[in-house]
Amino acid sequence: MNTTTVGTREEIFEDLKKIINDTFKINTENLDIATKLFNGGLSLNSIQLIELTVAIENFYDKQLATELLTEENFQDIITLAEVIKNNF
C-alpha cells in the first residue's frame, strides 16, 4: 500500500502496471500508457473494472469519488493515470 502522495504520470503508470499485474496475474511488460482497458487492449469486463478500481483504491489508500467512475475515465491507462493524478 502506498500512503504517500501520487507521483508523476509516469510513476502512476508504473503503479498501474504493478496493480494490473497483481490483480489479474498478467504480464504487463508490453503495456504502454495508451493501452485500452476494455474494447481492445486488456479487454477488461465490467467485473474486472470493479476489481481494478478496488485495487487502485487499496494501493493508494484513497477512494475515487463516485462521479469519477465513468467509462470515459477508464478508457485507457493514460486517462486513468490522469484521473488518479488529479484526484488523489
N, C-alpha and C positions, 0 to 999 in steps of 0.2 A: 504494500500500500504506500502511496506517495502522498503525504500530507502537506508537502510544500507547495508553493505556487507553481502553476504550469509554466513551461518554458516557451521557447520559440516554436514556430510552426513545425520546423524540422525535428525538434525534440519531441513534440507531441506526436508527430508521425512515427518516430521510433517507439514511443509509448504505445501507440495504437497497434503497431506490428506485434509488440510483445503481448498486448491484451488479446489480439486476434489469435495469435499462436496458442496462448494459454487456454483460451476459451474453446476454440474449435480444433485444436491439435492439428493445424495445417501449417505447411511450410510457408513462411512469409518472405523468403528471400527475393522472390520475383515481384513482390508488390511494389508499386510506386505510388506517389501521392495522388495520382489521378485515377487509381483503381476504383471501379464502381463497386458498391457494396451489395447491390441487387440489380436485377435486369442486366446481367453480364458481370464480368469481374468475378467477385466472390460468390455471386448468386445466392445471397443470404435470403432466407424466407422470413416471414413476419415473426415467428417464434425466435429465430436466431437473432433478429434485430433487437428483440427484447432482451435476450441473453447478453448481447453486446452492450446494450445500454446499462444493464445492471453491472456488468464487468467494469465498464468505464467509471461508473459512479463509485464502485468499490475501490478501484485503483486510485482515484483522486480523492476519495473520501468526501465527495460532494454530490449533490443531486442536480440533474438537469431539470429546469423548470418545465412543466407540462407543455407549455406553448412552444417549446423548442423541439418537441418530439414529433417532428413532421417528416414526411417523405423527402422534402427538399433538403433538409439538414442532414439526412443520412444517404444522400445520393452517391457520394464518393468520399474517399478518405480526406481529400483536401478540404471539402466543405465541412466535414465533421471536425477536422482539426481546427478550423476557424471558429466553429461553434464553441468548442472547448476553450480555445484561447480567449474568446470574447466574453465567455460566461462563467468561467471558473476563476 
